[in-house]
Amino acid sequence: IMLYILFVCFFFSSRRRHTRFLPVSWARRCVQETDVKRYNMEMDSNYEDVLMSHSKKPWTSFITKENKHLCSEEAIDFLSKLLVYDHAERILPKEAMLHPYFQPVVEYHKKQQKVAQQAQMQAQK
């Protein structure tokens, strides 16, 4: 979902599901050659040559004037930590909730709680 929010124009223009994976892998090489070996994965021969022949590109290379307002440093960092194939290296849900990308949400909820507490105190008077 995060990838879709930030880079919809690049990665989700294809109607065929199996081709949607390719640009993501080209961009970040989410499935690294080491992952293929470590997890004893068998890749479709049509994809193997394509996936393994592309180098890793930074997410910033996909920022355009249309999506620039969505692509903060925190958003890019969060996305890169989500899209790690190896589960042992991927960000955990608890860590994800504490990521700086969500700081504005946390601050908003704290503010709302404070307003609710003040309203409750006023009502008790």
Secondary structure, DSSP 8 states (H G I E B T S, - for coil): -HHHHHHHHHHS--SSHHHHHHHHHHHH-SS-HHHHHHTT----HHHHHHHHTS----GGGG--TTTGGG--HHHHHHHHHH--SSTTTS--HHHHHTSGGGHHHHHHHHHHHHHHHHHHHHHH-
